[in-house]
Amino acid sequence: MNLRPGDGIEFLRFHRNFLRKSLRWYNAQGLNPKSVEPWSSIPVEIKTHPGWTSRLQEAENRITRNLASFESSDELGIFLLTSSLHDAVHAIGAEVYSDMDFGQIRWAPRSTLFFNWHGMIDRRWRAFQRIKKSIRRSR
């Protein structure tokens, strides 16, 4: 993967904006909002799959327990892309939940899992932003 500075923040911003627009439409249709709620953590069904490696677990731990280790939103986004965590959750989730759309970039937004997963990522990004804002205020 050949990423440049700015690609990580672009990844995060794109998905935040896409989620906002899509969920506005979803809710306007009167569909069940619980179906697209962000995950609070990566589901155990994904983490007990044989494809879930210690490397993926370490990546998850960093975004759930050590957000302050990232210097910027761009670094967080690039980490999600280069650690394989983002793609692995899509691929393993598609298999575990028998939802092949979730495993294909082009079709992933047709799956409610897309919104669960990217909603979780967005929550982690918001938490990161709060941490960095708090650090700036304390200086």
Helices and strands as residue ranges (DSSP letters): H 7-28, G 33-36, H 44-47, H 54-65, G 67-69, H 73-82, H 85-96, G 100-103, G 108-110, H 112-138
